[in-house]
Amino acid sequence: MTTITESLATLHARLAGATLAAGRPATSVTIVAVSKTHPLEAIRAAHDAGLGHFGENYLQEAVAKITQWRDGVTWHYIGGIQANKTRAIATHFDWVQTVASPRIAERLAAQRPYYAAPLEVCLQVAPQGGVAGRSGADADEVPALATVVAGLPRLRLRGLMFMPMPGLDPVTLRAGFRRVRGLFEALRGAGHDLDTLSMGMSEDLEIAVEEGSTMVRVGTALFGARVAHRE
């Protein structure tokens, strides 16, 4: 059985090759270990191997983990957000990568505890064409949403997140990542102080990094296949 240390070494090698191809240092990419459905013991093993950022999709499961272990790790919410989830997300997480509407952003800002650091926010960009089954803001909505988020208290706008549809060929994948990178650069050019482009998962991270990703969300390549979700 492959250990988390071995899996992480393989992942670092993949990232080293991708960043070299892009002419960037390997340290320019942050790994978010997608730990949904995996037990806290696996997360602790990943932390011991050197990882500090963990991503969760399922809120009830995530809160149970976070309440047991908060110090020394950074928790990212990477699942869909309904209005009835915003208080728990604002209370427990350090980052939320899936903000796609002003209403959700406003609720997160209002419900972020006064004693907590600002919630780090990425705006989720939808696949081109409004594909069913993938959430996010359409590209033409993102500039106005960025302005809203940047003006809200208790939130800090960090960048964009993108999740393409599964099963795309490399050329189509690259075009999607490049489109989101262009939107990211346009926002920076408009005065937004962005530093995070969250693109790329286990199967496509090389292409994402070559197209400018600064953060990859990796689950299977680190933890193996997910176990059944029971929430």
Residue frames as a rotation matrix with the C-alpha (Angstrom) as fourth column:
MET 1
0.579 0.815 0.000 0.00
0.815 -0.579 0.000 0.00
0.000 0.000 -1.000 0.00
THR 2
-0.187 -0.627 0.756 1.31
0.569 -0.696 -0.437 3.44
0.801 0.349 0.487 -0.93
THR 3
-0.149 0.080 -0.986 1.88
0.942 -0.290 -0.166 5.69
-0.300 -0.954 -0.032 2.07
ILE 4
0.868 0.484 -0.109 0.91
0.449 -0.860 -0.242 9.35
-0.211 0.161 -0.964 2.19
THR 5
0.287 -0.847 -0.448 4.62
-0.200 -0.510 0.837 10.22
-0.937 -0.150 -0.315 2.24
GLU 6
-0.577 -0.479 0.662 5.19
0.480 0.458 0.749 8.31
-0.661 0.749 -0.034 -0.99
SER 7
0.241 0.762 0.601 2.11
0.968 -0.141 -0.209 9.84
-0.075 0.632 -0.772 -2.61
LEU 8
0.846 0.049 -0.531 3.22
0.139 -0.981 0.132 13.31
-0.515 -0.185 -0.837 -1.61
ALA 9
-0.193 -0.976 -0.098 6.70
-0.032 -0.093 0.995 12.73
-0.981 0.195 -0.014 -3.05
THR 10
-0.444 0.118 0.888 5.12
0.846 0.382 0.373 11.70
-0.296 0.917 -0.269 -6.36
LEU 11
0.653 0.750 0.105 2.90
0.752 -0.627 -0.204 14.79
-0.087 0.212 -0.973 -6.29
HIS 12
0.522 -0.545 -0.656 5.86
-0.081 -0.797 0.598 17.06
-0.849 -0.260 -0.460 -5.60
ALA 13
-0.543 -0.740 0.397 7.67
0.311 0.262 0.914 15.53
-0.780 0.619 0.089 -8.57
ARG 14
-0.028 0.630 0.776 4.67
0.999 0.035 0.008 16.19
-0.022 0.776 -0.630 -10.82
LEU 15
0.874 0.376 -0.309 4.46
0.403 -0.915 0.027 19.78
-0.272 -0.148 -0.951 -9.64
ALA 16
0.082 -0.925 -0.371 8.20
0.012 -0.372 0.928 20.27
-0.997 -0.081 -0.020 -10.10
GLY 17
-0.584 -0.278 0.763 7.91
0.696 0.312 0.647 19.19
-0.418 0.908 0.011 -13.71
ALA 18
0.321 0.817 0.478 4.89
0.938 -0.343 -0.045 21.41
0.127 0.463 -0.877 -14.35
THR 19
0.824 -0.045 -0.565 6.39
0.180 -0.924 0.337 24.51
-0.537 -0.379 -0.754 -12.74
LEU 20
-0.283 -0.959 0.007 9.66
0.209 -0.054 0.976 23.95
-0.936 0.278 0.216 -14.60
ALA 21
-0.373 0.222 0.901 7.72
0.924 0.171 0.341 23.80
-0.079 0.960 -0.269 -17.87
ALA 22
0.662 0.717 0.219 6.00
0.716 -0.691 0.098 27.06
0.222 0.092 -0.971 -16.89
GLY 23
-0.159 -0.828 0.537 9.27
0.436 -0.547 -0.715 28.74
0.886 0.120 0.449 -15.88
ARG 24
0.424 0.382 0.821 8.16
-0.580 -0.582 0.570 29.14
0.696 -0.718 -0.025 -12.28
PRO 25
-0.703 -0.654 0.279 9.56
-0.622 0.376 -0.687 27.95
0.344 -0.656 -0.671 -8.94
ALA 26
-0.506 0.497 -0.705 7.96
0.372 0.863 0.341 24.87
0.778 -0.089 -0.622 -7.40
THR 27
-0.747 0.162 -0.644 7.15
0.621 -0.177 -0.764 26.95
-0.237 -0.971 0.032 -4.33
SER 28
-0.901 0.412 -0.133 4.73
-0.433 -0.858 0.276 29.05
0.000 0.307 0.952 -6.40
VAL 29
-0.171 0.861 -0.479 2.02
-0.376 0.392 0.840 26.37
0.911 0.323 0.257 -6.07
THR 30
-0.574 0.110 0.812 0.15
-0.805 0.104 -0.584 25.57
-0.148 -0.989 0.029 -2.85
ILE 31
-0.717 0.343 -0.607 -1.30
0.049 0.893 0.448 22.09
0.695 0.291 -0.657 -2.37
VAL 32
-0.255 0.723 0.643 -4.76
-0.966 -0.153 -0.211 21.84
-0.054 -0.674 0.737 -0.83
ALA 33
-0.987 -0.094 -0.128 -5.27
-0.095 0.995 0.000 18.22
0.127 0.012 -0.992 0.20
VAL 34
-0.198 0.980 -0.021 -8.91
-0.812 -0.152 0.563 17.35
0.548 0.129 0.826 -0.51
SER 35
-0.942 -0.320 0.097 -9.73
-0.296 0.662 -0.689 15.31
0.157 -0.678 -0.719 2.55
LYS 36
-0.072 0.988 0.139 -13.48
-0.997 -0.071 -0.012 14.87
-0.002 -0.139 0.990 2.14
THR 37
0.753 0.552 -0.359 -14.70
-0.501 0.834 0.232 11.42
0.427 0.005 0.904 3.26
HIS 38
0.026 -0.809 -0.587 -11.27
0.227 0.577 -0.785 10.58
0.973 -0.113 0.199 4.71
PRO 39
0.715 0.323 -0.620 -10.88
0.630 0.087 0.772 10.22
0.303 -0.942 -0.141 8.48
LEU 40
0.914 -0.344 0.218 -9.04
-0.400 -0.854 0.332 12.61
0.072 -0.391 -0.918 10.73
GLU 41
0.519 -0.756 0.399 -6.26
0.111 0.522 0.846 10.04
-0.848 -0.395 0.355 11.12
ALA 42
0.301 -0.381 0.874 -5.47
0.947 0.227 -0.228 10.29
-0.112 0.897 0.429 7.39
ILE 43
0.797 0.022 0.603 -5.44
0.183 -0.961 -0.207 14.08
0.575 0.276 -0.770 7.62
ARG 44
0.825 -0.532 0.193 -3.04
-0.388 -0.284 0.877 13.96
-0.412 -0.798 -0.440 10.56
ALA 45
0.319 -0.722 0.614 -0.76
0.602 0.655 0.456 11.64
-0.732 0.224 0.644 8.57
ALA 46
0.446 -0.112 0.888 -0.82
0.810 -0.371 -0.454 14.09
0.380 0.922 -0.075 5.66
HIS 47
0.925 -0.109 0.364 -0.02
-0.231 -0.922 0.310 16.94
0.302 -0.371 -0.878 8.02
ASP 48
0.634 -0.724 0.272 2.88
-0.073 0.294 0.953 14.97
-0.770 -0.624 0.134 9.48
ALA 49
0.240 -0.512 0.825 4.13
0.896 0.444 0.015 14.46
-0.374 0.735 0.565 5.89
GLY 50
-0.729 -0.652 -0.208 4.25
0.568 -0.745 0.349 18.24
-0.383 0.137 0.914 5.42
LEU 51
-0.459 0.634 0.622 0.82
0.528 -0.368 0.765 19.39
0.714 0.680 -0.166 4.25
GLY 52
-0.901 0.071 -0.428 -0.97
0.343 -0.490 -0.802 22.26
-0.267 -0.869 0.417 5.95
HIS 53
-0.576 0.732 -0.365 -4.00
-0.783 -0.621 -0.010 23.07
-0.234 0.280 0.931 3.77
PHE 54
-0.880 0.348 0.323 -7.04
0.347 0.936 -0.062 20.79
-0.323 0.057 -0.945 3.68
GLY 55
-0.741 0.629 -0.235 -10.20
-0.647 -0.574 0.502 21.07
0.181 0.524 0.832 1.57
GLU 56
-0.799 0.554 0.236 -13.64
0.314 0.717 -0.622 19.80
-0.513 -0.423 -0.747 2.51
ASN 57
-0.827 0.558 0.072 -16.90
-0.093 -0.261 0.961 19.61
0.555 0.788 0.268 0.52
TYR 58
0.013 0.888 -0.460 -19.37
0.432 0.410 0.803 18.15
0.902 -0.210 -0.378 3.00
LEU 59
-0.051 -0.092 0.994 -20.18
-0.463 -0.880 -0.105 20.64
0.885 -0.466 0.002 5.71
GLN 60
0.816 0.421 0.397 -21.38
-0.532 0.277 0.800 18.41
0.227 -0.863 0.450 8.54
GLU 61
0.774 -0.598 -0.206 -18.41
0.599 0.798 -0.067 16.06
0.204 -0.072 0.976 8.13
ALA 62
-0.007 -0.833 0.553 -15.99
0.426 -0.503 -0.753 18.99
0.905 0.230 0.358 7.88
VAL 63
0.270 0.152 0.951 -17.22
-0.630 -0.719 0.294 20.78
0.728 -0.679 -0.098 11.00
ALA 64
0.996 0.086 0.031 -16.80
-0.082 0.686 0.723 17.58
0.041 -0.723 0.690 13.00
LYS 65
0.415 -0.910 -0.004 -13.16
0.833 0.382 -0.400 17.39
0.365 0.163 0.917 11.88
ILE 66
-0.075 -0.475 0.877 -12.43
0.152 -0.875 -0.460 21.08
0.985 0.099 0.138 12.38
THR 67
0.621 0.366 0.693 -13.84
-0.575 -0.388 0.720 21.15
0.533 -0.846 -0.031 15.89
GLN 68
0.940 -0.336 -0.064 -11.43
0.309 0.757 0.576 18.35
-0.146 -0.561 0.815 16.78
TRP 69
0.006 -0.999 0.045 -8.41
0.838 0.029 0.545 19.89
-0.546 0.034 0.837 15.11
ARG 70
0.925 0.334 0.183 -8.01
0.380 -0.794 -0.475 23.54
-0.013 0.509 -0.861 14.24
ASP 71
0.660 -0.701 -0.270 -4.55
-0.403 -0.634 0.661 24.65
-0.635 -0.327 -0.700 15.41
GLY 72
-0.264 -0.957 0.122 -1.73
-0.297 0.201 0.933 24.45
-0.917 0.211 -0.338 12.88
VAL 73
-0.590 0.120 0.798 -3.87
0.726 0.510 0.460 23.70
-0.352 0.852 -0.388 9.82
THR 74
-0.718 0.387 -0.579 -5.76
-0.507 -0.861 0.054 25.80
-0.477 0.332 0.814 7.28
TRP 75
-0.434 0.672 0.599 -9.24
0.531 0.729 -0.432 24.63
-0.727 0.131 -0.674 6.32
HIS 76
-0.888 0.148 -0.436 -10.74
-0.432 -0.595 0.678 25.40
-0.159 0.790 0.592 2.89
TYR 77
-0.026 0.914 0.404 -14.42
0.040 0.405 -0.914 25.01
-0.999 -0.008 -0.048 2.04
ILE 78
-0.831 -0.364 -0.420 -14.63
-0.407 -0.115 0.906 23.84
-0.378 0.924 -0.053 -1.58
GLY 79
-0.646 0.679 0.348 -18.22
0.722 0.692 -0.011 22.60
-0.248 0.244 -0.938 -1.82
GLY 80
-0.353 0.637 0.685 -21.39
0.447 -0.529 0.722 24.23
0.822 0.561 -0.098 -3.01
ILE 81
-0.964 -0.006 -0.267 -22.88
0.238 -0.479 -0.845 26.92
-0.123 -0.878 0.463 -0.78
GLN 82
-0.064 0.975 0.215 -26.55
0.643 -0.125 0.756 27.23
0.763 0.186 -0.619 0.02
ALA 83
0.000 0.093 0.996 -27.82
-0.375 -0.923 0.086 30.06
0.927 -0.373 0.035 2.20
ASN 84
0.879 0.417 0.231 -28.45
-0.360 0.263 0.895 27.74
0.313 -0.870 0.381 5.15
LYS 85
0.625 -0.721 -0.299 -24.74
0.742 0.668 -0.058 26.76
0.242 -0.186 0.952 5.17
THR 86
0.319 -0.599 0.734 -23.17
0.163 -0.729 -0.665 30.21
0.934 0.331 -0.135 5.35
ARG 87
0.700 -0.058 0.712 -23.11
-0.652 -0.458 0.605 30.62
0.291 -0.887 -0.358 9.12
ALA 88
0.855 -0.392 0.340 -21.26
0.114 0.780 0.615 27.34
-0.506 -0.487 0.712 9.71
ILE 89
0.495 -0.701 0.513 -18.84
0.797 0.131 -0.590 28.05
0.346 0.701 0.624 6.87
ALA 90
0.406 -0.304 0.862 -18.17
-0.126 -0.953 -0.277 31.58
0.905 0.003 -0.425 8.11
THR 91
0.812 -0.020 0.583 -17.62
-0.582 -0.081 0.809 30.30
0.031 -0.997 -0.077 11.65
HIS 92
0.769 -0.392 0.505 -15.36
0.021 0.805 0.593 27.33
-0.639 -0.445 0.627 11.06
PHE 93
0.602 -0.518 0.607 -13.32
0.798 0.420 -0.433 27.76
-0.031 0.745 0.666 7.87
ASP 94
-0.101 -0.743 -0.662 -10.26
0.381 -0.643 0.664 29.84
-0.919 -0.185 0.348 7.03
TRP 95
-0.883 -0.154 -0.443 -10.92
-0.355 -0.397 0.846 29.94
-0.306 0.905 0.296 3.27
VAL 96
0.175 0.854 0.489 -13.99
0.196 0.456 -0.868 29.54
-0.965 0.248 -0.088 1.09
GLN 97
-0.760 -0.648 -0.057 -13.28
0.007 -0.096 0.995 28.92
-0.650 0.756 0.078 -2.59
THR 98
-0.693 0.546 0.470 -16.78
0.718 0.472 0.511 28.67
0.057 0.692 -0.720 -3.99
VAL 99
-0.252 0.599 -0.760 -18.38
0.225 -0.727 -0.649 32.10
-0.941 -0.334 0.049 -3.65
ALA 100
-0.748 0.014 0.664 -20.52
0.660 0.131 0.740 32.68
-0.076 0.991 -0.107 -6.73
SER 101
0.117 0.826 0.552 -23.11
0.691 -0.467 0.552 35.32
0.714 0.317 -0.625 -5.82
PRO 102
-0.493 -0.254 0.832 -23.35
-0.256 -0.872 -0.418 38.64
0.832 -0.419 0.365 -3.95
ARG 103
0.524 0.777 0.348 -26.02
-0.594 0.041 0.803 37.20
0.610 -0.628 0.483 -1.64
ILE 104
0.764 -0.300 -0.571 -23.77
0.497 0.838 0.225 34.41
0.411 -0.455 0.790 -0.42
ALA 105
-0.299 -0.932 0.205 -20.84
0.583 -0.349 -0.734 36.79
0.755 -0.100 0.648 -0.02
GLU 106
-0.225 0.285 0.932 -22.94
-0.508 -0.850 0.137 39.20
0.832 -0.442 0.336 2.02
ARG 107
0.838 0.546 -0.024 -24.16
-0.292 0.484 0.825 36.42
0.462 -0.684 0.565 4.31
LEU 108
0.411 -0.769 -0.490 -20.60
0.758 0.587 -0.285 35.16
0.507 -0.254 0.824 4.88
ALA 109
-0.490 -0.610 0.622 -19.44
0.207 -0.775 -0.597 38.68
0.847 -0.164 0.506 5.73
ALA 110
0.108 0.636 0.764 -22.30
-0.679 -0.515 0.524 39.28
0.726 -0.575 0.376 8.14
GLN 111
0.926 0.376 -0.030 -21.82
-0.261 0.695 0.670 35.91
0.273 -0.612 0.742 9.85
ARG 112
0.130 -0.943 -0.307 -18.01
0.370 0.333 -0.867 35.86
0.920 -0.001 0.392 10.11
PRO 113
0.627 0.154 -0.763 -17.21
0.776 -0.046 0.629 36.11
0.062 -0.987 -0.148 13.85
TYR 114
0.930 -0.220 0.296 -15.76
-0.202 -0.975 -0.089 39.44
0.308 0.022 -0.951 14.95
TYR 115
0.581 -0.725 0.368 -12.88
-0.503 0.036 0.864 37.69
-0.640 -0.687 -0.344 16.71
ALA 116
0.447 -0.389 0.805 -11.77
0.590 0.805 0.061 35.70
-0.672 0.448 0.590 13.65
ALA 117
-0.631 -0.686 -0.363 -9.38
0.040 -0.496 0.868 36.78
-0.775 0.533 0.340 10.94
PRO 118
-0.013 0.637 -0.771 -11.03
-0.877 -0.378 -0.297 37.83
-0.480 0.672 0.564 7.67
LEU 119
0.401 0.251 0.881 -12.36
0.128 0.937 -0.325 34.91
-0.907 0.244 0.343 5.66
GLU 120
-0.612 -0.689 -0.389 -10.14
-0.369 -0.186 0.910 34.32
-0.699 0.701 -0.140 2.61
VAL 121
0.371 0.912 0.174 -12.35
-0.080 0.217 -0.973 34.17
-0.925 0.347 0.153 -0.48
CYS 122
-0.909 -0.417 0.011 -12.02
-0.021 0.071 0.997 32.85
-0.417 0.906 -0.073 -4.02
LEU 123
0.030 0.907 -0.421 -14.77
-0.783 -0.240 -0.574 33.40
-0.622 0.347 0.702 -6.57
GLN 124
-0.351 -0.104 0.931 -15.80
0.275 0.939 0.208 30.26
-0.895 0.329 -0.301 -8.40
VAL 125
-0.419 0.130 -0.899 -15.94
-0.811 -0.499 0.305 30.68
-0.409 0.857 0.315 -12.16
ALA 126
0.426 0.682 0.595 -18.46
-0.258 0.722 -0.642 28.50
-0.867 0.120 0.483 -14.00
PRO 127
-0.481 -0.502 0.719 -17.51
0.533 0.483 0.695 26.45
-0.696 0.717 0.035 -17.05
GLN 128
-0.843 0.117 -0.525 -18.17
-0.424 -0.746 0.514 28.23
-0.332 0.656 0.678 -20.30
GLY 129
-0.684 0.629 -0.370 -21.70
-0.266 0.258 0.929 27.90
0.679 0.734 -0.009 -21.57
GLY 130
-0.220 0.638 0.738 -23.45
-0.974 -0.183 -0.133 27.45
0.050 -0.748 0.661 -18.22
VAL 131
-0.485 -0.045 -0.874 -22.94
-0.301 0.946 0.119 23.69
0.821 0.321 -0.472 -18.08
ALA 132
0.597 0.755 0.272 -25.45
-0.588 0.181 0.788 21.86
0.546 -0.630 0.552 -15.88
GLY 133
0.840 -0.216 -0.498 -23.92
0.429 0.827 0.364 20.20
0.333 -0.519 0.787 -12.84
ARG 134
-0.298 -0.937 -0.184 -21.19
0.915 -0.226 -0.333 22.77
0.270 -0.268 0.925 -12.29
SER 135
0.721 0.554 -0.416 -21.79
0.667 -0.716 0.204 25.84
-0.185 -0.425 -0.886 -10.15
GLY 136
-0.431 -0.872 -0.233 -20.04
0.785 -0.489 0.380 29.15
-0.445 -0.019 0.895 -10.29
ALA 137
0.311 0.453 -0.835 -20.46
-0.003 -0.879 -0.478 32.67
-0.950 0.151 -0.272 -11.60
ASP 138
0.716 -0.055 0.696 -20.42
0.696 0.135 -0.706 33.27
-0.055 0.989 0.135 -15.34
ALA 139
-0.272 -0.961 0.054 -17.32
0.962 -0.270 0.039 35.09
-0.023 0.062 0.998 -16.53
ASP 140
-0.375 0.139 0.916 -19.25
0.357 -0.891 0.281 38.26
0.856 0.432 0.285 -17.31
GLU 141
0.737 0.671 0.079 -20.62
0.132 -0.258 0.957 38.34
0.663 -0.695 -0.279 -13.75
VAL 142
0.342 -0.660 -0.669 -17.24
0.909 0.412 0.058 37.96
0.238 -0.628 0.741 -12.06
PRO 143
-0.580 -0.637 0.508 -16.00
0.470 -0.771 -0.430 41.59
0.666 -0.010 0.746 -12.24
ALA 144
0.011 0.662 0.750 -19.09
-0.476 -0.656 0.586 42.94
0.880 -0.363 0.307 -10.47
LEU 145
0.847 0.273 -0.455 -18.95
0.197 0.634 0.748 40.10
0.493 -0.723 0.484 -7.92
ALA 146
-0.054 -0.951 -0.306 -15.29
0.884 0.097 -0.457 40.87
0.464 -0.295 0.835 -7.24
THR 147
-0.543 -0.102 0.833 -16.16
-0.054 -0.986 -0.156 44.49
0.838 -0.130 0.530 -6.53
VAL 148
0.536 0.805 0.256 -18.89
-0.406 -0.021 0.914 43.42
0.741 -0.594 0.315 -4.09
VAL 149
0.732 -0.268 -0.626 -16.64
0.573 0.739 0.355 40.99
0.367 -0.619 0.695 -2.21
ALA 150
-0.314 -0.939 0.143 -13.72
0.720 -0.334 -0.608 43.42
0.619 -0.088 0.781 -2.08
GLY 151
-0.439 0.197 0.877 -15.99
-0.303 -0.951 0.062 45.98
0.846 -0.239 0.477 -0.40
LEU 152
0.629 0.748 -0.212 -17.40
-0.092 0.342 0.935 43.69
0.772 -0.569 0.284 2.29
PRO 153
0.076 -0.579 0.811 -16.07
-0.979 -0.199 -0.051 43.62
0.191 -0.790 -0.582 5.86
ARG 154
0.219 -0.070 0.973 -14.68
-0.650 0.734 0.199 40.38
-0.728 -0.676 0.115 7.31
LEU 155
0.823 -0.014 0.568 -13.84
0.387 0.746 -0.542 39.04
-0.416 0.666 0.620 3.85
ARG 156
0.008 -0.846 -0.534 -10.57
-0.479 -0.472 0.741 39.19
-0.878 0.249 -0.409 1.92
LEU 157
0.927 0.346 -0.142 -10.74
-0.264 0.337 -0.904 38.61
-0.264 0.876 0.404 -1.82
ARG 158
0.099 -0.945 0.311 -7.82
-0.240 0.280 0.929 36.38
-0.966 -0.167 -0.199 -2.85
GLY 159
-0.786 -0.460 -0.412 -8.58
-0.501 0.083 0.862 35.18
-0.362 0.884 -0.296 -6.35
LEU 160
0.154 0.813 -0.562 -10.51
-0.982 0.190 0.006 32.76
0.112 0.551 0.827 -8.54
MET 161
-0.502 -0.201 0.841 -11.32
-0.331 0.943 0.028 29.07
-0.799 -0.264 -0.540 -8.42
PHE 162
0.026 0.487 -0.873 -12.23
-0.999 0.046 -0.004 26.93
0.038 0.872 0.487 -11.43
MET 163
-0.413 -0.058 0.909 -13.44
-0.240 0.970 -0.047 23.36
-0.879 -0.238 -0.414 -11.77
PRO 164
-0.580 0.182 -0.794 -13.86
-0.813 -0.064 0.579 22.10
0.054 0.981 0.185 -15.34
MET 165
0.629 0.777 0.029 -16.25
-0.773 0.629 -0.088 19.37
-0.086 0.033 0.996 -16.39
PRO 166
0.010 -0.643 0.766 -14.77
-0.349 0.715 0.605 15.86
-0.937 -0.273 -0.217 -16.12
GLY 167
0.246 0.071 0.967 -13.61
0.545 0.814 -0.199 13.92
-0.801 0.576 0.162 -19.13
LEU 168
0.898 0.069 -0.435 -12.40
-0.258 -0.717 -0.647 16.81
-0.356 0.694 -0.626 -21.27
ASP 169
0.638 -0.724 0.262 -9.53
0.724 0.448 -0.525 16.37
0.263 0.525 0.810 -23.70
PRO 170
-0.070 -0.773 -0.631 -6.25
0.896 -0.327 0.302 18.20
-0.440 -0.544 0.715 -22.92
VAL 171
-0.749 -0.211 0.628 -6.78
0.547 -0.732 0.406 20.89
0.374 0.648 0.663 -25.55
THR 172
0.174 0.908 0.382 -10.22
0.272 -0.417 0.867 21.80
0.946 -0.047 -0.319 -24.19
LEU 173
0.586 -0.046 -0.809 -8.94
0.810 0.062 0.583 21.67
0.023 -0.997 0.074 -20.61
ARG 174
-0.463 -0.867 -0.183 -6.08
0.855 -0.491 0.168 24.01
-0.236 -0.079 0.969 -21.44
ALA 175
-0.545 0.326 0.772 -8.43
0.358 -0.743 0.566 26.46
0.758 0.585 0.289 -23.16
GLY 176
0.569 0.813 -0.127 -10.66
0.425 -0.159 0.891 26.56
0.704 -0.561 -0.436 -20.07
PHE 177
0.354 -0.527 -0.773 -7.78
0.881 -0.091 0.465 27.16
-0.316 -0.845 0.432 -17.70
ARG 178
-0.684 -0.657 0.318 -6.37
0.729 -0.634 0.259 29.83
0.032 0.409 0.912 -19.99
ARG 179
-0.068 0.756 0.652 -9.75
0.380 -0.584 0.717 31.59
0.923 0.296 -0.247 -20.11
VAL 180
0.813 0.384 -0.438 -9.90
0.523 -0.151 0.839 31.79
0.256 -0.911 -0.324 -16.30
ARG 181
-0.091 -0.916 -0.391 -6.27
0.916 -0.230 0.328 32.96
-0.390 -0.328 0.860 -16.14
GLY 182
-0.608 -0.087 0.789 -7.22
0.573 -0.736 0.360 35.77
0.550 0.671 0.497 -18.51
LEU 183
0.468 0.845 0.260 -10.10
0.301 -0.429 0.851 36.77
0.831 -0.320 -0.455 -16.26
PHE 184
0.584 -0.367 -0.724 -7.76
0.791 0.059 0.608 36.70
-0.181 -0.928 0.325 -13.25
GLU 185
-0.512 -0.856 0.069 -5.29
0.841 -0.483 0.243 39.00
-0.175 0.183 0.967 -14.99
ALA 186
-0.285 0.493 0.822 -8.08
0.416 -0.708 0.570 41.34
0.863 0.505 -0.004 -16.08
LEU 187
0.774 0.575 -0.265 -9.24
0.454 -0.214 0.865 41.69
0.440 -0.790 -0.427 -12.46
ARG 188
0.168 -0.809 -0.563 -5.69
0.874 -0.142 0.465 42.42
-0.456 -0.571 0.683 -11.35
GLY 189
-0.658 -0.423 0.622 -5.42
0.710 -0.623 0.328 45.00
0.249 0.658 0.711 -14.10
ALA 190
0.141 0.816 0.561 -8.62
0.317 -0.574 0.755 46.61
0.938 0.072 -0.340 -12.80
GLY 191
-0.161 -0.333 0.929 -7.01
-0.625 -0.694 -0.357 47.10
0.764 -0.638 -0.096 -9.40
HIS 192
0.868 0.462 0.179 -7.95
-0.437 0.542 0.718 44.00
0.235 -0.701 0.673 -7.43
ASP 193
-0.105 -0.948 0.300 -5.09
-0.987 0.063 -0.146 42.69
0.120 -0.312 -0.943 -5.30
LEU 194
0.875 0.482 0.045 -5.37
-0.482 0.876 -0.006 39.01
-0.042 -0.016 0.999 -6.21
ASP 195
-0.168 -0.986 0.022 -2.74
-0.982 0.169 0.088 36.34
-0.091 -0.007 -0.996 -5.62
THR 196
-0.560 0.014 0.828 -4.57
-0.252 0.950 -0.187 33.01
-0.789 -0.313 -0.528 -5.87
LEU 197
-0.054 0.509 -0.859 -5.66
-0.983 0.126 0.136 31.07
0.178 0.852 0.493 -8.94
SER 198
-0.369 0.012 0.929 -7.07
-0.539 0.812 -0.224 27.76
-0.757 -0.584 -0.293 -7.70
MET 199
0.555 0.459 -0.694 -7.12
-0.832 0.318 -0.455 25.39
0.012 0.830 0.558 -10.68
GLY 200
-0.182 -0.634 -0.751 -6.14
-0.638 0.658 -0.400 21.79
0.748 0.406 -0.525 -11.15
MET 201
0.604 0.370 0.706 -6.89
-0.761 0.530 0.373 18.48
-0.236 -0.763 0.601 -9.47
SER 202
0.188 -0.606 0.773 -5.28
-0.210 0.744 0.634 15.04
-0.959 -0.282 0.013 -9.40
GLU 203
0.309 0.019 0.951 -5.87
0.698 0.674 -0.240 14.28
-0.646 0.738 0.195 -13.07
ASP 204
0.599 0.034 0.800 -5.16
0.721 -0.458 -0.520 17.65
0.349 0.888 -0.298 -14.69
LEU 205
0.761 -0.222 -0.609 -2.84
0.339 -0.665 0.666 19.61
-0.553 -0.713 -0.431 -12.39
GLU 206
-0.302 -0.932 0.201 0.07
0.712 -0.080 0.698 19.75
-0.634 0.354 0.688 -14.87
ILE 207
-0.256 0.272 0.928 -2.01
0.839 -0.414 0.353 21.58
0.480 0.869 -0.123 -17.47
ALA 208
0.783 0.618 -0.065 -3.47
0.554 -0.647 0.523 23.89
0.281 -0.446 -0.850 -14.83
VAL 209
0.454 -0.692 -0.562 -0.06
0.441 -0.374 0.816 24.83
-0.774 -0.618 0.135 -13.45
GLU 210
-0.514 -0.643 0.567 1.33
0.805 -0.134 0.577 25.43
-0.295 0.754 0.587 -16.93
GLU 211
-0.103 0.580 0.808 -1.60
0.672 -0.558 0.486 27.81
0.733 0.594 -0.332 -17.45
GLY 212
-0.362 -0.222 0.905 -0.92
-0.196 -0.931 -0.307 29.79
0.911 -0.289 0.294 -14.27
SER 213
0.678 0.667 -0.310 -2.48
0.149 0.287 0.946 27.97
0.720 -0.688 0.095 -11.33
THR 214
-0.294 -0.744 0.600 -1.05
-0.590 -0.353 -0.726 28.91
0.752 -0.567 -0.335 -7.93
MET 215
-0.457 0.230 0.859 -3.13
-0.775 0.371 -0.512 26.40
-0.436 -0.900 0.008 -5.94
VAL 216
-0.484 0.295 -0.824 -4.10
-0.475 0.702 0.531 22.81
0.735 0.648 -0.200 -6.74
ARG 217
0.060 0.627 0.777 -6.80
-0.978 0.193 -0.080 20.78
-0.200 -0.755 0.625 -5.01
VAL 218
-0.346 -0.397 -0.850 -5.64
-0.623 0.774 -0.108 17.18
0.701 0.493 -0.515 -4.79
GLY 219
0.319 0.514 0.796 -7.48
-0.923 0.360 0.138 14.27
-0.215 -0.779 0.589 -3.21
THR 220
0.981 0.193 0.004 -7.16
-0.186 0.951 -0.247 10.95
-0.051 0.241 0.969 -5.01
ALA 221
0.480 -0.865 -0.148 -3.47
-0.018 0.158 -0.987 11.36
0.877 0.476 0.060 -5.81
LEU 222
-0.383 -0.604 0.699 -2.77
-0.720 -0.278 -0.636 11.77
0.578 -0.747 -0.329 -2.08
PHE 223
-0.332 0.357 0.873 -5.34
-0.850 0.289 -0.441 9.72
-0.409 -0.889 0.208 -0.21
GLY 224
-0.975 0.085 0.204 -6.42
0.163 0.900 0.404 7.18
-0.149 0.427 -0.892 -2.81
ALA 225
-0.522 0.840 0.147 -10.03
0.283 0.008 0.959 6.53
0.805 0.542 -0.242 -3.75
ARG 226
-0.563 0.410 0.717 -12.69
-0.753 -0.612 -0.241 8.23
0.340 -0.676 0.654 -1.68
VAL 227
-0.915 0.396 -0.074 -14.81
0.384 0.802 -0.457 6.20
-0.122 -0.447 -0.886 0.68
ALA 228
-0.224 0.919 0.325 -18.59
0.740 -0.057 0.670 6.43
0.634 0.391 -0.667 0.44
HIS 229
-0.840 0.006 0.543 -20.03
-0.241 -0.900 -0.363 9.70
0.486 -0.435 0.758 1.71
ARG 230
-0.493 0.632 -0.598 -22.46
0.773 0.634 0.033 9.18
0.400 -0.446 -0.800 4.59
GLU 231
-0.950 0.135 -0.283 -23.59
0.055 -0.816 -0.576 12.74
-0.308 -0.563 0.767 5.43
